[in-house]
Amino acid sequence: MHLYGNTLERYSARELPQKQLAALDSHVSNCLFCAHGLADQAAVSTEWERRGWLGRLVRVETPRPAEEPAEELGAKAA
């Protein structure tokens, strides 16, 4: 019993029945495959990703748009 797809998403959101959550908690605590799957899901949802050959977690910064376009700055200067 490994966590995949919808089950993985519902488990991480704690939206499964209590009995199933308890069984999956026990499984995840002993299954490296599922523990890595949960870690990867958490990394994606919080803008982190694994990089490098060691797979270290690095925060992914999304570029923010400039406050004023360069054209408007040029018009103000003239």
N, C-alpha and C positions, 0 to 999 in steps of 0.2 A: 504494500500500500504506500505509494509515493504521492506527493502533492503535485498536481498538474493543473494548468488552465484555470477554470472557474473555481475549482476546489481550493486551489492555492490563494486566489483572490479573496474568496469568502472566508477562508481560514485566517488570513492576515487581517481582515476586517472584523473578525470574531463574529461572523453572521451565521455560523452553523449551529445546529442543536448542541446543547451542553454535553451530551454523552459523546457525540462525535468529536467535539473540541477536545475533550479529555483524552480520547484515544489518539487523536492526532498530536496533542502535546507530548504524550508519551513517545510516540513514534519519532517526532522531530528531535527530541532530546537524544535519541540514539542513532539517527540517520544523517550522515554527513551530506548526502545528496540533497535531502530536503532542507537541511539547515542552510546550505549554500543557496538553494532556490529561494528561500525566504529572505536571505541577506541580499540577493540580487534584486528581488522585488522591492525591498525597502530602499535600496540604493537608487533604483529608477524613480520611485515615487518621491524621493527627497532631493533629486538632482545630484546624485553621486554616481560615479561609475568606476569600474575597476580598470586600472591601466598598468602597463608594464608587465614584465614577465613574472613578477611576484603577485600581480593582481591587487595592488594597493588601491584603497578607496580614495578618490580624489573628487572634491566638489566641482561640479560643472557650472560655470558661470555663463548665464545667457546674456548676450550683448543687449544693452539697453539703448533705445533710440536717443539721439541727441535732443536736448531740450529745444533748440532752435535750429532749423536748417541753415546751412552755410549761405544760401541765397538771401535769407532775411538778414543775416549779419552783414553781408556786403551792402545791402540797401540802406541799413542803418548808418553805416560808416560814411556813405556818400552824401 
